[in-house]
């Protein structure tokens, strides 16, 4: 199944299109407009509750969990693209745009005039450099700007730069986008955490039985169904654990036929980072295992990206495959998409996206390319769309509509994930979960998918660093999940995912000795 994809992908780091985009309708404040964004309000989806018949086999449970996933959306992504003609915000002039280029200087104290100028530059840079701007709405940005100027008007004549940076983040804290960083910090943190109790629950003849043999009657006085999520134990059997993904909780009350007791809930947030030594592929008897620690592939890495593709097997050669992308912070999105498609076959790039071509972003392209080259990531075609136009120019929006084809193989694939799985690695998750033979195992991913890392910039006076993500992505598994992440099918705690999953494949498909 070693196919090479000839299609050119419009991706986070490689943006391009040969034709001018058609004029787009004027946008409205579209936050939460898609049907599946309701998931963010209640992140513990009903599909994770025990709904099937009792005494299902593990294979039947896995099949049901996959079938219950949200369906792909047919929403028109052009609805979310920006319209510049009616904007009340002007683009920075050439001098102002050049002033955004990073210098890595540092200002200690700021005058009110300097803070006001930086506030204006920040607003103008985001209007013409941030793709999800209209997702939040121009009015929201203008209100934040006015709030910041109000604070500046009452600030001391000489104000520490750190105080201005803090107030800047506070004023724009409505931005959930985890790729947006101001002075090294997100504008809004991740709102949810996975809370769980250390208790395994088994389903036997329509009853809930704990791992010490007690019949569980209720959790917090309610049906245990409302508090149980599917998991694995060390034998690879599907079990249920009391769990909740939302704001941090404290204690839950349990009642069995034998006793009543309370459990203090725990979280996996402080779990150690999974350490892996690069890109590893190996066989565990009949199960093929691939560990992918990063989607950054530097020029001097031991394995090039093509060599990584060459190590991918034909899935029909294996009884099952385990793909470990825990603690994978992302990297080059083309690598994520092509790797997943090479493994699964078919064309699975169903993510809709658009990106901006503006004078503001063009001024930052050269320095950004040099930054990546200095890091050893001189990717072919980086930001190539900017080479197709003359500047200055009117803002342009390029659209990329994803499509989906069924994969070539029905061999079961298990993808391991955790809260450090993010960015391009979440693209890989979303691409793979379009296939019905893929099961996600672990805890929710990081939730920084709405955009991409974008262009580095600095405010002209304070030299406060920020970035401008120039792309926006829409996918039913991810839109509305920013800062929340993709939730697994089987909730397995950090550190146990690989061993428990290999035990599962051993039980279902043969020995992994």
LODREN-931968 format. One line per field, with one value per residue (C-alpha): x, y, z; residue number from 1. Coordinates in steps of 0.001 Angstrom, whole numbers. Example, Ala and Ser with C-alpha at 12.3 -4.5 7.8 and 13.67 -1.06 7.14 Angstrom:
LODREN-931968
east <- 12300:13670
north <- -4500:-1060
up <- 7800:7140
pos <- 1:2
//
This chain:
LODREN-931968
east <- 0:2985:1313:2596:46:159:-2386:-1038:-2451:-3214:-1963:-930:2643:2410:-247:-997:-3543:-3152:-6344:-7850:-10563:-14094:-15507:-17028:-20233:-19879:-19426:-21341:-20342:-20346:-19063:-20874:-22856:-22053:-24289:-21452:-19975:-22580:-20192:-18010:-20756:-21074:-17782:-18731:-20736:-23749:-22062:-19547:-22209:-23072:-25867:-25563:-26956:-25427:-22832:-21524:-18178:-15238:-15184:-18884:-18337:-15475:-17597:-20461:-18199:-16899:-20403:-21573:-19024:-20386:-20891:-18849:-20404:-21453:-21173:-19912:-16566:-16856:-19381:-16483:-14089:-13434:-14878:-12624:-14675:-16945:-14247:-13880:-10192:-7521:-4456:-1125:842:4187:6157:3792:4016:7802:7766:6160:9232:10836:13948:13991:14779:13271:11695:11465:9199:6475:4785:1037:1691:3776:1120:-1627:432:1098:-2583:-3539:-859:-2053:-5657:-4655:-2233:-4910:-7538:-5290:-3173:-5414:-7649:-10243:-10815:-14376:-15135:-15086:-16437:-14984:-17221:-15678:-12179:-13179:-14645:-11436:-9429:-11517:-11128:-7350:-7237:-9347:-6769:-3916:-5570:-5455:-2005:1101:3082:5893:4418:6395:6203:5050:1955:987:1467:-693:-3486:-3235:-3816:-6657:-8473:-8290:-8968:-12033:-9623:-9680:-7187:-4335:-1911:-2198:579:1256:4546:4877:1428:-1971:-4816:-7062:-6105:-7655:-10982:-11471:-9687:-10410:-11540:-11642:-11873:-9547:-12229:-12864:-16476:-17481:-20847:-22118:-25659:-27025:-25256:-22347:-19668:-16601:-13117:-13509:-16728:-19313:-22439:-22389:-25827:-25284:-22797:-23807:-27237:-27788:-27541:-23860:-24374:-24190:-20679:-18966:-16681:-15229:-11640:-9198:-7622:-4167:-5475:-6765:-10412:-12881:-14041:-15637:-14217:-15987:-14884:-15894:-14322:-15110:-14246:-12211:-14333:-13486:-15303:-18003:-20277:-20593:-23101:-22887:-24831:-22164:-21414:-21454:-18223:-16676:-13727:-11517:-11227:-7853:-6632:-3922:-2719:583:1453:5003:5750:6027:9651:10415:13574:12476:10557:10277:8436:8426:6369:4723:4038:951:547:2491:3569:4666:5796:5853:7371:7124:5952:8941:11459:14706:17169:19757:17381:18460:15297:13834:10074:10133:12123:9501:6816:8835:8659:4865:3486:544:-2090:-3282:21:-973:-3789:-3814:-1763:-987:36:1526:1390:1287:3136:3471:3285:2849:5015:4496:846:1598:3608:666:-1838:381:1574:-1998:-3117:-134:-1037:-4790:-5048:-7741:-7925:-8824:-8074:-11616:-10573:-11925:-9674:-8910:-5911:-5191:-2937:-2443:208:591:1421:3618:5838:6511:7015:10714:11715:9487:11087:14511:13461:12504:15638:17757:16035:16907:13376:13831:10596:10046:7367:6975:4291:4524:1245:2913:5303:2419:1369:2675:2475:968:-2419:-5987:-6550:-7293:-8877:-7999:-10359:-9486:-12415:-11532:-12900:-13122:-12623:-12946:-9585:-8088:-8008:-10299:-7421:-8070:-5888:-5504:-4155:-2668:-3097:-2825:-3244:153:-965:-1586:-1515:-473:-752:-4451:-4707:-3416:-6056:-8856:-7734:-7486:-10800:-12557:-11839:-14145:-11337:-9573:-10062:-8650:-7199:-5964:-7102:-8279:-5782:-4490:-7029:-5011:-6441:-8446:-5406:-1647:1504:1509:3891:6031:5667:6479:4727:6701:7452:7298:8653:6140:6158:2966:2024:-509:-2092:-3055:-5183:-8465:-9646:-13111:-13670:-16624:-14406:-12500:-14415:-15641:-13073:-10325:-8696:-10810:-9390:-10490:-11855:-10850:-13089:-11436:-10299:-6989:-4807:-1337:1395:-951:-2063:554:652:-3132:-3648:-1135:-2925:-6166:-4712:-3247:-6670:-8512:-5995:-3287:-107:2106:4980
north <- 0:2270:5086:8604:11358:13638:16096:19373:20015:23477:23133:25087:25670:25201:27610:28057:28331:29159:31148:34199:33435:34502:37377:36064:37123:39504:37509:37708:36765:33021:31720:28475:28429:24870:22181:20101:23011:22183:19446:22061:22937:19349:17654:14293:13151:10874:8497:7617:6246:2557:2341:-1038:-4370:-5995:-8738:-7234:-8582:-6190:-6117:-5180:-2403:-944:-1047:744:3493:4227:4232:6738:9403:12700:12560:14688:18079:19484:23071:25658:26887:30092:31225:31511:33361:37047:39908:42958:45429:46428:46480:49558:48725:49867:47809:49078:51130:49914:51465:49978:46540:46634:47556:44175:42223:40579:42223:40406:43690:44362:47514:47893:50931:52318:55696:56021:57108:54003:51728:53374:52948:49281:48692:50100:48041:44875:45383:46183:43259:40807:42183:41483:38630:36385:34012:33267:37015:36906:33700:35809:38929:42376:43961:41722:42812:46493:46149:44526:47332:49992:48174:48171:51866:52637:50930:52779:56154:55523:53889:55541:57676:55117:51617:48363:46466:43311:45145:46219:42652:41307:43781:43050:39350:40141:42366:39728:36736:35817:34176:30455:29690:27834:28756:32466:33498:36982:37429:33646:32914:31872:34364:31694:28429:24990:25031:21303:18503:14784:13858:10182:7765:4774:2139:-416:-1347:-4439:-5161:-8624:-9739:-6221:-5333:-3071:-5006:-3305:-4824:-6025:-7877:-5425:-4541:-797:762:4503:7317:10604:9057:8541:5744:4808:5142:8918:8766:5872:6049:3041:2121:-809:-2811:-4367:-7562:-5589:-6091:-3249:-1961:1270:3878:6732:9762:13290:15711:19272:21724:20229:18291:17106:14055:11676:9487:5773:3220:-560:-3445:-3595:30:3743:5691:8747:8948:11960:12465:12604:14194:13096:16661:16205:12938:12645:13277:10027:9722:8177:8046:9464:7620:3888:1129:-2459:-5656:-6990:-10410:-9798:-6138:-3414:-541:2936:5591:9124:11582:14689:15871:18175:16599:18546:18376:16594:14040:10374:9640:11953:12187:9977:7368:7501:6853:3939:2208:2120:-1349:-2523:-2797:-6116:-7598:-7065:-8259:-4803:-1596:694:4294:6100:9912:10675:13886:14716:18509:18656:20106:20008:19343:17900:15192:14394:14114:12199:9769:8927:8535:6348:4032:3895:4373:6401:10183:11092:14808:15925:19090:22339:25349:28813:31089:34765:36509:40077:42769:42342:38656:39187:41534:38696:35861:36413:36558:33541:31453:32390:31456:27933:27588:28583:25823:23279:23001:24379:22904:22996:25454:27119:29832:29505:31333:34653:34131:34175:37788:41275:43372:45595:44125:43811:41022:37594:34506:31043:28145:24455:22038:18573:15339:11770:8332:5014:3559:550:-1773:-2669:-3791:-2329:686:1987:5515:6469:10092:12345:16007:16827:15562:18786:20970:18975:15772:16615:16927:13365:12348:13990:12506:9020:9167:9727:6038:3540:1141:3620:3704:6487:5483:7719:11106:14205:15877:19388:21243:23646:22953:26030:27627:27056:28477:31330:34215:35612:39336:42020:45188:48216:49887:47284:44528:42196:39060:37558:35324:35615:32296:32877:29716:28527:24915:23392:19713:18146:16361:19531:22724:24116:21964:24568:24273:21171:18658:15463:12954:9289:6309:4470:6573:5112:6985:8286:5689:2724:3321:1274:-1771:-1951:-1533:-4254:-6491:-5705:-6611:-9793:-10826:-9986:-10811:-13098:-13157:-10057:-11808
up <- 0:-477:-2340:-2751:-2534:-5507:-4157:-2874:591:1853:5376:8413:7423:3646:2362:-1285:-4084:-7745:-8205:-6617:-4070:-4913:-2860:334:2116:4995:8197:11426:14946:14392:17706:18466:15208:14138:15601:16958:18938:21617:22709:24332:26810:27955:27203:28702:25716:26071:23673:26345:28714:28845:26259:24576:25681:28705:28179:24936:23811:23903:20106:20037:22576:20512:17370:19141:20496:17023:15502:18132:17187:15790:12042:9689:9005:5651:6877:4404:5697:3649:6264:8696:6431:7111:5108:5089:3069:5954:8612:10786:11284:8812:8004:9264:6752:5430:8285:10849:9266:9191:12892:13662:12530:15588:16982:20343:22090:25495:26919:30702:31171:28897:28613:28040:24452:23807:25304:23239:20058:20851:21601:18196:16431:18173:17027:13433:13250:14419:12025:9025:10323:12436:10474:13240:13811:12469:14324:17486:15761:15117:17762:20419:19399:19423:22916:24133:22547:24281:27595:27172:26253:29328:31508:29753:30385:34131:34229:35634:33229:33461:33588:33697:30441:32272:33585:30080:28784:31593:30869:27149:27803:30198:27690:24956:27193:25110:22615:23348:20558:22247:19477:20284:22637:24018:25838:26056:27517:26232:26521:28000:29633:29189:31093:31660:33440:33598:37125:38042:40955:41213:40883:38136:37424:35429:33789:34716:33908:34028:37295:38088:39973:41472:41314:44923:44100:45458:43502:42827:43309:42839:42433:44040:44564:40825:38296:37845:34062:34459:35913:34124:31091:29232:30010:30042:32837:32869:31237:28259:29202:28700:32072:33296:35635:37449:35485:34561:32070:33116:35858:38648:41142:44661:46056:44912:47025:46251:47472:47097:48576:51286:52229:51474:51058:49423:47053:46461:42721:41024:37794:35347:34766:36588:34867:33614:29959:28042:26955:23575:21541:18246:15547:16322:14475:15693:15796:18932:17455:15280:16288:14481:16780:15671:18130:16751:19202:17007:13609:13259:10885:10760:7878:10043:11613:11284:9279:6662:6309:3197:5129:7866:5276:3907:7296:7239:6614:4553:7287:5905:7070:10723:12934:14583:14724:17659:16871:19873:19611:23322:24214:20510:20435:16659:13926:10183:9371:5929:7672:9949:7115:4688:7361:8377:4768:3923:6790:6277:2542:832:945:4530:4554:5477:7307:5849:6252:4972:5241:4736:2232:3470:3477:7237:6936:3877:5870:8315:5808:5169:8861:9591:6857:8189:11711:10627:8537:11548:13516:10833:9415:5895:4538:809:-226:3151:2852:-928:-1604:-832:-3763:-6256:-5718:-5889:-2741:-1444:-2329:-1066:1480:5:1558:266:915:1173:1385:2623:1237:2443:921:2691:3801:2057:5083:7968:10212:13704:14557:18125:18590:21980:23073:26115:27056:25526:22104:20232:17134:14036:16097:16540:12765:12664:15221:13265:9951:11460:13300:9983:9443:11162:12053:14395:18196:20405:23783:26599:27892:25937:23628:24228:22105:19950:16552:15560:13921:13599:15110:12620:12116:14891:15537:18114:19176:17963:21319:24083:21773:23417:21295:19892:16981:14190:13133:9512:9055:10524:10495:10788:11515:13334:15854:16716:16016:19316:21140:21378:24786:25388:22952:21284:23768:23589:22988:25886:28842:30041:32504:31574:31756:31265:27681:25834:28116:28446:24688:23826:26319:24474:21085:22563:23848:20642:17918:19275:21354:21646:23402
pos <- 1:2:3:4:5:6:7:8:9:10:11:12:13:14:15:16:17:18:19:20:21:22:23:24:25:26:27:28:29:30:31:32:33:34:35:36:37:38:39:40:41:42:43:44:45:46:47:48:49:50:51:52:53:54:55:56:57:58:59:60:61:62:63:64:65:66:67:68:69:70:71:72:73:74:75:76:77:78:79:80:81:82:83:84:85:86:87:88:89:90:91:92:93:94:95:96:97:98:99:100:101:102:103:104:105:106:107:108:109:110:111:112:113:114:115:116:117:118:119:120:121:122:123:124:125:126:127:128:129:130:131:132:133:134:135:136:137:138:139:140:141:142:143:144:145:146:147:148:149:150:151:152:153:154:155:156:157:158:159:160:161:162:163:164:165:166:167:168:169:170:171:172:173:174:175:176:177:178:179:180:181:182:183:184:185:186:187:188:189:190:191:192:193:194:195:196:197:198:199:200:201:202:203:204:205:206:207:208:209:210:211:212:213:214:215:216:217:218:219:220:221:222:223:224:225:226:227:228:229:230:231:232:233:234:235:236:237:238:239:240:241:242:243:244:245:246:247:248:249:250:251:252:253:254:255:256:257:258:259:260:261:262:263:264:265:266:267:268:269:270:271:272:273:274:275:276:277:278:279:280:281:282:283:284:285:286:287:288:289:290:291:292:293:294:295:296:297:298:299:300:301:302:303:304:305:306:307:308:309:310:311:312:313:314:315:316:317:318:319:320:321:322:323:324:325:326:327:328:329:330:331:332:333:334:335:336:337:338:339:340:341:342:343:344:345:346:347:348:349:350:351:352:353:354:355:356:357:358:359:360:361:362:363:364:365:366:367:368:369:370:371:372:373:374:375:376:377:378:379:380:381:382:383:384:385:386:387:388:389:390:391:392:393:394:395:396:397:398:399:400:401:402:403:404:405:406:407:408:409:410:411:412:413:414:415:416:417:418:419:420:421:422:423:424:425:426:427:428:429:430:431:432:433:434:435:436:437:438:439:440:441:442:443:444:445:446:447:448:449:450:451:452:453:454:455:456:457:458:459:460:461:462:463:464:465:466:467:468:469:470:471:472:473:474:475:476:477:478:479:480:481:482:483:484:485:486:487:488:489:490:491:492:493:494:495:496:497:498:499:500:501:502:503:504:505:506:507:508:509:510:511:512:513
//
